[in-house]
């Protein structure tokens, strides 16, 4: 568990004890991790949360940066999938005889042209 949990309570045997609020925060941390936040960023976010409502604008800035980063990653993934789709279609056309096979890796035989 990262040290991003504020005020973790312990029982008499020094085991962590989590209440509903702690569990909700752990779920938030899991979501922030899935959003691409590193531990340092989560600690910064936690510190801002602990300071109260006045830090909401700063938290919004942190989240906006992650949102933009994730959207850029989505665009990159979509472009990758489009390339794979195109390549699969190309191979299907080659295999069905609709298109000749051309490779950028294999030099063309000048005598064949």
N, C-alpha and C positions, 0 to 999 in steps of 0.2 A: 504494500500500500504506500502510495507517495505521501509526503508530508503536507499534502494539500488539504488535509482534513483538519478543520479548526476545532480545538477543544475536545479532542477525543477522550471520552470517559473510559474508566477502567474499573473492573470489579475488584473484589478483595484479593483475587489471585493474579492481579495485574493483567488480565485479559481485556482486550478492547470490548466495549459495550456500545452498540449503535442503537440509537432511537430512530423514529420515523424521519426526523429532520436530517439526521446523518445519512440515512439510506437515500433520501431524495438528493442530497448533495453528491453522494457517490454516483448516483445515476447521472447527475449533471456532469460530473467529471468524465464519466464514460463517454457521454455525448461530445464533450469538448475534445477529448482524445480522438474520437472519430472525425471531428472537424479539422483535425490536423494540429491541434495545440500540443506543444511540448510541455514538459513538466515546469520549466521556468515560466512559460506563458500562463499555465494554469495557476501557478503560485501568484503571479502578478494579478491575475483576474480575481483570485481569492482575496488578496489584500485589498483590492478595490471594493469587492463585495462587502468585506468586513468594515469598510469605512462608511458604508451606508449609501443612501440615495444620491448624495451629492456627486458620487463617482459614476453615475449612470452614463453621462456623456463619454467618459473615458472607456468604459466597458463597451459601449456601442462602437467606438473606434476600433478596439481590438477585434470585436466580432465582425465588423465590416471588412477588415483586412483578411480575416480567415474566409469570409464569404467570397470575396473577390478571388482569392487564391484557389478556392475549391471550384469556382465557376470556370477559371482558366484551365484547371485540370480536367473538368468535364469537357470543355471544348477540345482539348488535346485528345482525350479518349474518344470523342465522337469522330475526330479526324482520323484516328487510328483505325476505328471500326469501318469508316468509309473506305480507307485504303484496303483493308482486308476484304471488304465486300467487292471492291473493284477487282482485286487480284483473284478472288475466287471466280468471278464472272469471266475474267480473262482466261483462267485455266479451263473453265467449263467450255468456253468457245474453242480453245485449242483442242481439247479432248474430243469435241464433237465435230471437228473439221471445219468449223465456221471461220476460223482465223488461223493464220500461220503462227508458229511459235517464234517469238523474237525475244532474245535475252540481252540485257545490257552488260552481262558478264562474259558472254561468249562472243568472241570476235566473229564477225560475219565473213563468210568465204567470198572474196571478191570475184571468183570465177563463177559463182552461182548466180550472180546478178546479171 
